[in-house]
Amino acid sequence: MSSAGSVFVDEKWLEVVLSLKEAATETLPDFSYVASGAYLENVPTENEGSLDRREDEPRPSEDDNDETSRSRNLYFAIGDAKCRAAVQLLLIQAVMEVYNMYRAQLSSQNTVILFEALHAVATHAHKINSDNDLRSKLQELGSMTQMQDPPLLRLENESYQLCLTILQNIFLERSSDEGSIEVVESHLIDLCKEVLEVYLSTARPAQLSSGMQPLGHWLIPVGSSKRRELAARAPLVVSTLQAISGLGDSPFEKNLGQFFPLLAGLISCEHGSGEVQVALSDMFSTWVGPLVLQSC
């Protein structure tokens, strides 16, 4: 690939990016067995005591076989999901290397296909990471999974970051026809909104997420684990705010109405670090403030 890529014609590059997209789709981590809870009747969790296990020992052999089967299925499901996540991290690295080496040879259409492949990885990882019931099950299993919480946060962040980089480069270079640039701009705007919405959803207190917070009551601050998650997500949000600022005068002004509620949410929400507030302050002083004053 490193020697042949420079002589590929556009059709060959299309085959390459479609293959990468297919690989991304076929290796999405599958946590459905854990999410279903099919193992819960027989597999002890980390919190169960040895006494409970001793009481289970006299079970009939048929029950023992069922328990062994469920345990085996659970280990296989977790191992398979972790392997797929590792493969996808390697796939992201491969896409990044291909893109960096042959960016000039890739048409905007083929680059958008790369974006679509990475975006599928990011959205699937976010779906897993936002499944609180699944996360609770994985935490209950403890050392058996040896996974962080959220389980696919690194995969989500890295794939979103590369999505952002790819779209931003196409938009800023503007080497494509006007129609392609409009498509890329639309993708970029939607992606920036999506990243900010993900962050705000994470930062939102549980009582607001459930819609149960009565008026006039204090909000309960997010816990330490949530703050760590927000801190891990902060660099991506900073990059997103910088990408929004880099849209230029006309696109920024045209889309400010879509972004403003999200920016206001970032002002009022909790954060895990100060990075987001600094980037937000820069954006308001450089872009939003002058536009507001200009309209007065």
Secondary structure as UniProt FT lines:
FT   TURN            2..4
FT   HELIX           5..7
FT   HELIX           10..26
FT   HELIX           32..36
FT   TURN            37..42
FT   TURN            46..47
FT   HELIX           50..56
FT   TURN            57..58
FT   HELIX           61..102
FT   TURN            103..105
FT   HELIX           108..129
FT   HELIX           132..141
FT   HELIX           142..144
FT   TURN            151..152
FT   HELIX           153..173
FT   HELIX           178..203
FT   HELIX           206..209
FT   TURN            210..211
FT   TURN            215..216
FT   HELIX           224..245
FT   TURN            246..247
FT   HELIX           249..268
FT   HELIX           275..283
FT   HELIX           284..288
FT   HELIX           289..295
//
